[in-house]
Amino acid sequence: MTQPVVLKVAEIEALALRALQRAGATSLQAAPLARAIAAAEAEGLASHGLGYLATYCEHLGCGKVNGSAVPTVTQPAPGVVAVDAAHGFAHPAIEAGFERLVPLARAQGIAQLAIRNSYNCGVLGYHTERLAADGLVALGFTNAPASIAPTGAKKPVLGTNPWSLAVPDGKGGVAFAIDQSASVIAKSEVIKRSRTGEPIPSGWALGPDGEPTTDPVVGLKGTMVPAGGYKGVGSALLVEVMAACLSGATLGIGASPFSGPVGGPPSTGQGFIAIDPKASSGGAFAERVAALAKAFTAEPGVRLPGAKRRATRGRTATAGIAVDAVVHAKVVALAG
């Protein structure tokens, strides 16, 4: 077995940046995404890291992503920031929106960011944690191409549609962060297994006939299983409203896939709500969050959401990141 290649975060970011620019992305488009790819690898989320880089480059080449896009930021209402991603990557559009959202939330106590004509935003918690690190309670939503069927149906209508909550600790850090999709497992995990030929556990996906399957290829032709049954469907519907309807983005039923060259730009959307806890808590927010965290982790072995990712990030910052040798070779080829 070929040994993995150990890289530093900065080396992964540099490789990703070169590959994206070589595929046709400007620095404005490529740099924020390269940072997010490196961050995903640092947290052990390889499926959203270098493993997805080939798809990003493919989509630059086939026109699913406009590598020269410049996001347009407007403020249509006092507490609302709107960004048109112009069919570019989601990351530069989110960065442009955050520049206006953060000071607005601090000034007003709460503010909304709506992004349309966007794309896959990778790890949603990566974005909400950035807001939490700025002292804001952050809610994030992103819709995706349809892959979940309503309860009792077989045809997909909603995407896996992740949502995220990131909570500041009142001391310049993040107390905890929830990042979960409406499906039992992220669709990227099924896609990954379809490429390697590995079966998927029963309960991850349904075939076109609505029956459970362990074949990832069959599962990708059918639907993803919603987490918690009808409650997962409700979660996906919530996100569709917050990410697509409120932003004017394309609904999941009309969005092209986030994988493969078929179709034009997905034109999906993201939504964020940033809340300044100082405005509503009477100064008690940090104390209450600390008490909540202490009670939550009182029993041995219990950890707060996001704690594993942050622990992994701490380890890889010094030990480096073990990158699969095959993936590394493909990335080096893409980077030139």
Kinemage of the C-alpha trace (Angstrom):
@kinemage 1
@onewidth
@group {chain A} dominant
@subgroup {mainchain}
@vectorlist {calphas} color= white
{ca met a 1} P 0.000 0.000 0.000
{ca thr a 2} L 1.322 3.438 -0.951
{ca gln a 3} L 2.052 5.632 2.033
{ca pro a 4} L 0.116 8.918 2.357
{ca val a 5} L 1.878 12.197 1.708
{ca val a 6} L 2.097 14.483 4.758
{ca leu a 7} L 1.539 18.162 3.969
{ca lys a 8} L 1.188 21.360 5.947
{ca val a 9} L -2.008 23.408 5.701
{ca ala a 10} L -0.188 26.122 3.755
{ca glu a 11} L 1.095 23.550 1.238
{ca ile a 12} L -2.404 22.226 0.622
{ca glu a 13} L -3.737 25.746 0.162
{ca ala a 14} L -0.967 26.569 -2.310
{ca leu a 15} L -1.583 23.391 -4.328
{ca ala a 16} L -5.328 24.038 -4.459
{ca leu a 17} L -4.792 27.662 -5.457
{ca arg a 18} L -2.482 26.732 -8.342
{ca ala a 19} L -4.864 24.048 -9.582
{ca leu a 20} L -7.889 26.343 -9.517
{ca gln a 21} L -6.051 29.169 -11.275
{ca arg a 22} L -4.654 26.769 -13.872
{ca ala a 23} L -8.225 25.584 -14.501
{ca gly a 24} L -9.331 29.159 -15.210
{ca ala a 25} L -10.230 30.820 -11.903
{ca thr a 26} L -9.058 34.307 -11.061
{ca ser a 27} L -7.312 34.944 -7.749
{ca leu a 28} L -10.517 36.525 -6.432
{ca gln a 29} L -12.408 33.293 -7.144
{ca ala a 30} L -9.680 30.797 -6.294
{ca ala a 31} L -8.118 32.138 -3.086
{ca pro a 32} L -11.150 31.865 -0.734
{ca leu a 33} L -11.935 28.372 -1.996
{ca ala a 34} L -8.311 27.230 -1.634
{ca arg a 35} L -8.339 28.376 2.009
{ca ala a 36} L -11.552 26.441 2.638
{ca ile a 37} L -10.149 23.298 0.993
{ca ala a 38} L -7.093 23.467 3.251
{ca ala a 39} L -9.309 24.055 6.294
{ca ala a 40} L -11.427 20.997 5.441
{ca glu a 41} L -8.300 18.831 5.177
{ca ala a 42} L -7.024 20.222 8.482
{ca glu a 43} L -10.256 19.146 10.177
{ca gly a 44} L -10.243 15.648 8.712
{ca leu a 45} L -13.022 16.358 6.195
{ca ala a 46} L -11.215 14.989 3.147
{ca ser a 47} L -14.405 14.615 1.093
{ca his a 48} L -14.727 18.423 1.098
{ca gly a 49} L -10.995 18.991 0.703
{ca leu a 50} L -8.548 17.932 -1.995
{ca gly a 51} L -10.844 15.067 -2.937
{ca tyr a 52} L -13.293 17.587 -4.396
{ca leu a 53} L -10.676 19.704 -6.170
{ca ala a 54} L -10.902 17.791 -9.467
{ca thr a 55} L -14.642 18.486 -9.579
{ca tyr a 56} L -14.090 22.191 -8.959
{ca cys a 57} L -11.571 22.295 -11.806
{ca glu a 58} L -13.855 20.284 -14.090
{ca his a 59} L -16.693 22.714 -13.432
{ca leu a 60} L -14.487 25.661 -14.309
{ca gly a 61} L -13.727 23.970 -17.615
{ca cys a 62} L -17.269 22.971 -18.565
{ca gly a 63} L -18.917 26.273 -17.605
{ca lys a 64} L -20.720 25.252 -14.443
{ca val a 65} L -18.630 27.866 -12.636
{ca asn a 66} L -17.638 31.274 -13.973
{ca gly a 67} L -13.986 31.538 -12.992
{ca ser a 68} L -13.956 35.287 -13.668
{ca ala a 69} L -17.098 36.145 -11.699
{ca val a 70} L -17.163 39.219 -9.485
{ca pro a 71} L -19.835 39.064 -6.745
{ca thr a 72} L -22.195 42.028 -6.549
{ca val a 73} L -23.132 43.187 -3.046
{ca thr a 74} L -26.225 45.289 -2.328
{ca gln a 75} L -28.179 46.281 0.783
{ca pro a 76} L -31.861 46.262 -0.240
{ca ala a 77} L -33.077 46.897 3.326
{ca pro a 78} L -31.431 48.222 6.523
{ca gly a 79} L -30.849 44.756 7.963
{ca val a 80} L -30.423 42.778 4.742
{ca val a 81} L -27.336 42.169 2.609
{ca ala a 82} L -27.807 40.526 -0.794
{ca val a 83} L -25.063 39.069 -2.969
{ca asp a 84} L -25.282 37.892 -6.566
{ca ala a 85} L -22.464 35.356 -6.925
{ca ala a 86} L -22.650 35.700 -10.735
{ca his a 87} L -22.309 31.912 -11.134
{ca gly a 88} L -18.880 31.926 -9.511
{ca phe a 89} L -17.819 29.881 -6.518
{ca ala a 90} L -19.804 30.400 -3.320
{ca his a 91} L -16.769 31.212 -1.172
{ca pro a 92} L -15.850 34.630 -2.640
{ca ala a 93} L -19.532 35.611 -2.595
{ca ile a 94} L -19.792 34.652 1.081
{ca glu a 95} L -16.605 36.565 1.914
{ca ala a 96} L -17.919 39.660 0.144
{ca gly a 97} L -21.227 39.355 1.994
{ca phe a 98} L -19.579 38.879 5.391
{ca glu a 99} L -17.643 42.131 4.968
{ca arg a 100} L -20.985 43.959 5.057
{ca leu a 101} L -22.893 41.533 7.317
{ca val a 102} L -20.596 41.596 10.375
{ca pro a 103} L -20.586 45.364 11.007
{ca leu a 104} L -24.294 45.517 10.205
{ca ala a 105} L -25.143 42.834 12.773
{ca arg a 106} L -23.077 44.629 15.399
{ca ala a 107} L -24.754 47.947 14.633
{ca gln a 108} L -28.332 46.639 14.547
{ca gly a 109} L -28.139 43.519 16.721
{ca ile a 110} L -29.172 41.217 13.875
{ca ala a 111} L -28.694 41.075 10.111
{ca gln a 112} L -29.407 38.725 7.201
{ca leu a 113} L -27.259 37.742 4.227
{ca ala a 114} L -28.859 36.214 1.123
{ca ile a 115} L -26.760 34.830 -1.746
{ca arg a 116} L -28.082 33.762 -5.152
{ca asn a 117} L -26.607 32.419 -8.406
{ca ser a 118} L -24.143 30.542 -6.226
{ca tyr a 119} L -22.636 27.063 -5.984
{ca asn a 120} L -21.622 24.376 -3.483
{ca cys a 121} L -20.256 26.180 -0.399
{ca gly a 122} L -18.328 23.174 0.941
{ca val a 123} L -18.364 22.789 4.724
{ca leu a 124} L -21.133 25.121 5.884
{ca gly a 125} L -19.787 25.189 9.443
{ca tyr a 126} L -16.537 26.672 8.125
{ca his a 127} L -18.470 29.831 7.295
{ca thr a 128} L -20.643 30.046 10.418
{ca glu a 129} L -17.636 29.488 12.679
{ca arg a 130} L -15.994 32.521 11.121
{ca leu a 131} L -18.958 34.617 12.242
{ca ala a 132} L -18.892 33.055 15.712
{ca ala a 133} L -15.198 33.878 16.018
{ca asp a 134} L -16.254 37.504 15.442
{ca gly a 135} L -18.561 37.229 18.456
{ca leu a 136} L -21.812 36.647 16.580
{ca val a 137} L -24.314 33.818 16.906
{ca ala a 138} L -24.499 32.501 13.340
{ca leu a 139} L -27.123 30.515 11.487
{ca gly a 140} L -26.275 29.252 8.005
{ca phe a 141} L -28.311 27.516 5.303
{ca thr a 142} L -27.397 26.206 1.852
{ca asn a 143} L -29.613 24.390 -0.613
{ca ala a 144} L -28.497 21.706 -3.036
{ca pro a 145} L -29.728 19.830 -6.133
{ca ala a 146} L -32.758 17.705 -5.316
{ca ser a 147} L -31.946 14.288 -3.859
{ca ile a 148} L -34.494 13.808 -1.053
{ca ala a 149} L -38.106 12.823 -1.713
{ca pro a 150} L -41.020 14.059 0.386
{ca thr a 151} L -42.384 11.500 2.824
{ca gly a 152} L -44.377 8.898 0.889
{ca ala a 153} L -42.883 9.887 -2.501
{ca lys a 154} L -40.099 8.494 -4.698
{ca lys a 155} L -39.132 11.550 -6.750
{ca pro a 156} L -36.534 13.917 -5.216
{ca val a 157} L -37.725 17.464 -4.558
{ca leu a 158} L -35.317 18.763 -1.903
{ca gly a 159} L -31.537 18.676 -1.557
{ca thr a 160} L -29.538 17.317 1.346
{ca asn a 161} L -29.694 20.978 2.414
{ca pro a 162} L -27.301 21.479 5.338
{ca trp a 163} L -27.878 23.995 8.124
{ca ser a 164} L -25.392 25.184 10.713
{ca leu a 165} L -25.396 26.982 14.048
{ca ala a 166} L -22.132 28.389 15.426
{ca val a 167} L -22.040 29.919 18.903
{ca pro a 168} L -19.324 32.249 20.249
{ca asp a 169} L -17.871 31.603 23.690
{ca gly a 170} L -17.672 35.286 24.583
{ca lys a 171} L -13.877 35.128 24.723
{ca gly a 172} L -12.991 35.370 21.048
{ca gly a 173} L -13.510 31.691 20.335
{ca val a 174} L -16.249 29.268 19.330
{ca ala a 175} L -18.163 27.438 22.067
{ca phe a 176} L -19.675 24.884 19.698
{ca ala a 177} L -20.871 24.506 16.129
{ca ile a 178} L -23.564 22.286 14.661
{ca asp a 179} L -23.299 21.425 10.976
{ca gln a 180} L -25.692 18.810 9.685
{ca ser a 181} L -27.502 17.900 6.512
{ca ala a 182} L -31.100 16.817 6.141
{ca ser a 183} L -29.976 13.359 5.007
{ca val a 184} L -28.636 10.488 7.089
{ca ile a 185} L -25.226 10.975 5.438
{ca ala a 186} L -23.756 13.618 3.164
{ca lys a 187} L -24.255 12.805 -0.513
{ca ser a 188} L -20.525 13.307 -1.058
{ca glu a 189} L -19.931 10.109 0.931
{ca val a 190} L -22.121 8.128 -1.487
{ca ile a 191} L -20.371 9.731 -4.467
{ca lys a 192} L -16.986 8.837 -2.981
{ca arg a 193} L -17.974 5.183 -2.613
{ca ser a 194} L -19.388 5.069 -6.128
{ca arg a 195} L -15.897 6.004 -7.348
{ca thr a 196} L -14.096 3.423 -5.219
{ca gly a 197} L -16.623 0.647 -5.770
{ca glu a 198} L -17.307 0.241 -2.065
{ca pro a 199} L -20.860 -0.605 -0.956
{ca ile a 200} L -22.800 1.805 1.219
{ca pro a 201} L -24.540 0.808 4.445
{ca ser a 202} L -28.235 0.081 4.163
{ca gly a 203} L -30.186 3.142 5.258
{ca trp a 204} L -28.077 5.714 3.446
{ca ala a 205} L -29.901 5.791 0.122
{ca leu a 206} L -32.902 4.419 -1.763
{ca gly a 207} L -32.985 3.221 -5.352
{ca pro a 208} L -35.332 4.687 -8.006
{ca asp a 209} L -37.907 2.132 -6.873
{ca gly a 210} L -37.904 3.613 -3.374
{ca glu a 211} L -36.312 0.514 -1.864
{ca pro a 212} L -33.124 0.479 0.272
{ca thr a 213} L -29.872 -0.247 -1.567
{ca thr a 214} L -26.221 -0.864 -0.696
{ca asp a 215} L -25.081 -0.029 -4.242
{ca pro a 216} L -23.906 3.615 -4.331
{ca val a 217} L -24.467 3.864 -8.091
{ca val a 218} L -28.091 2.779 -7.677
{ca gly a 219} L -28.456 5.119 -4.705
{ca leu a 220} L -27.268 8.082 -6.764
{ca lys a 221} L -29.985 7.304 -9.304
{ca gly a 222} L -32.580 7.288 -6.527
{ca thr a 223} L -32.826 9.414 -3.390
{ca met a 224} L -30.985 10.050 -0.140
{ca val a 225} L -32.605 8.844 3.080
{ca pro a 226} L -33.681 11.813 5.242
{ca ala a 227} L -32.378 11.876 8.808
{ca gly a 228} L -35.208 11.225 11.240
{ca gly a 229} L -37.733 10.371 8.544
{ca tyr a 230} L -40.309 13.106 8.015
{ca lys a 231} L -38.387 15.365 10.405
{ca gly a 232} L -35.430 15.325 8.038
{ca val a 233} L -37.747 16.234 5.177
{ca gly a 234} L -38.980 19.160 7.267
{ca ser a 235} L -35.393 20.255 7.888
{ca ala a 236} L -34.664 20.181 4.150
{ca leu a 237} L -37.795 22.210 3.463
{ca leu a 238} L -36.765 24.793 6.061
{ca val a 239} L -33.363 25.209 4.415
{ca glu a 240} L -34.900 25.468 0.948
{ca val a 241} L -36.884 28.468 2.145
{ca met a 242} L -33.987 30.103 3.983
{ca ala a 243} L -31.332 29.509 1.309
{ca ala a 244} L -33.224 29.523 -1.985
{ca cys a 245} L -36.620 31.195 -1.595
{ca leu a 246} L -35.394 34.128 0.495
{ca ser a 247} L -32.402 34.730 -1.768
{ca gly a 248} L -34.141 34.218 -5.100
{ca ala a 249} L -31.787 31.329 -5.904
{ca thr a 250} L -32.682 28.278 -7.971
{ca leu a 251} L -34.678 25.616 -6.128
{ca gly a 252} L -33.127 22.182 -5.755
{ca ile a 253} L -35.560 20.737 -8.312
{ca gly a 254} L -34.105 23.060 -10.958
{ca ala a 255} L -30.422 22.964 -9.993
{ca ser a 256} L -27.844 21.025 -11.985
{ca pro a 257} L -25.746 18.460 -10.081
{ca phe a 258} L -22.735 19.458 -7.962
{ca ser a 259} L -20.880 16.533 -9.565
{ca gly a 260} L -20.223 15.775 -13.237
{ca pro a 261} L -20.277 18.144 -16.237
{ca val a 262} L -23.975 17.883 -17.088
{ca gly a 263} L -26.033 21.077 -16.958
{ca gly a 264} L -25.110 24.715 -16.585
{ca pro a 265} L -24.406 26.601 -13.350
{ca pro a 266} L -26.392 25.176 -10.399
{ca ser a 267} L -27.356 28.730 -9.307
{ca thr a 268} L -28.215 27.552 -5.801
{ca gly a 269} L -28.134 29.832 -2.766
{ca gln a 270} L -27.004 30.431 0.784
{ca gly a 271} L -28.566 32.274 3.677
{ca phe a 272} L -26.965 33.519 6.889
{ca ile a 273} L -28.342 35.222 9.973
{ca ala a 274} L -25.865 36.929 12.298
{ca ile a 275} L -26.937 37.946 15.811
{ca asp a 276} L -24.997 40.064 18.292
{ca pro a 277} L -25.691 38.455 21.713
{ca lys a 278} L -24.792 41.665 23.512
{ca ala a 279} L -27.942 43.281 22.154
{ca ser a 280} L -30.373 40.827 23.737
{ca ser a 281} L -28.754 38.974 26.656
{ca gly a 282} L -28.174 41.805 29.107
{ca gly a 283} L -24.543 40.785 29.293
{ca ala a 284} L -25.328 37.230 30.406
{ca phe a 285} L -24.692 35.407 27.119
{ca ala a 286} L -21.154 34.119 27.768
{ca glu a 287} L -22.092 32.924 31.249
{ca arg a 288} L -25.188 31.113 29.982
{ca val a 289} L -23.303 29.450 27.126
{ca ala a 290} L -20.543 28.317 29.496
{ca ala a 291} L -23.133 26.827 31.866
{ca leu a 292} L -24.876 25.097 28.971
{ca ala a 293} L -21.614 23.644 27.692
{ca lys a 294} L -20.667 22.411 31.168
{ca ala a 295} L -24.021 20.675 31.647
{ca phe a 296} L -23.906 19.179 28.146
{ca thr a 297} L -20.490 17.593 28.697
{ca ala a 298} L -20.983 16.608 32.354
{ca glu a 299} L -20.936 12.868 31.650
{ca pro a 300} L -17.696 11.165 30.544
{ca gly a 301} L -17.188 10.821 26.803
{ca val a 302} L -19.673 13.507 25.815
{ca arg a 303} L -18.388 16.317 23.622
{ca leu a 304} L -19.949 19.415 22.151
{ca pro a 305} L -20.746 19.537 18.412
{ca gly a 306} L -17.689 20.593 16.443
{ca ala a 307} L -15.214 19.628 19.189
{ca lys a 308} L -13.756 16.735 17.189
{ca arg a 309} L -13.125 18.946 14.179
{ca arg a 310} L -11.359 21.571 16.291
{ca ala a 311} L -9.243 18.926 18.036
{ca thr a 312} L -8.211 17.512 14.673
{ca arg a 313} L -7.339 21.012 13.487
{ca gly a 314} L -5.081 21.447 16.507
{ca arg a 315} L -3.243 18.183 15.838
{ca thr a 316} L -2.750 18.716 12.128
{ca ala a 317} L -1.426 22.229 12.689
{ca thr a 318} L 1.739 20.669 14.118
{ca ala a 319} L 1.786 17.096 12.794
{ca gly a 320} L 0.685 17.915 9.256
{ca ile a 321} L -2.091 16.337 7.191
{ca ala a 322} L -1.874 12.844 5.730
{ca val a 323} L -3.133 13.063 2.152
{ca asp a 324} L -3.940 9.911 0.207
{ca ala a 325} L -1.103 9.316 -2.269
{ca val a 326} L -3.451 8.822 -5.234
{ca val a 327} L -5.333 12.027 -4.423
{ca his a 328} L -2.042 13.869 -3.972
{ca ala a 329} L -0.792 12.723 -7.380
{ca lys a 330} L -3.994 13.935 -9.055
{ca val a 331} L -3.775 17.288 -7.287
{ca val a 332} L -0.138 17.767 -8.285
{ca ala a 333} L -1.100 17.048 -11.887
{ca leu a 334} L -3.915 19.587 -11.709
{ca ala a 335} L -1.593 22.172 -10.179
{ca gly a 336} L 0.997 21.662 -12.915
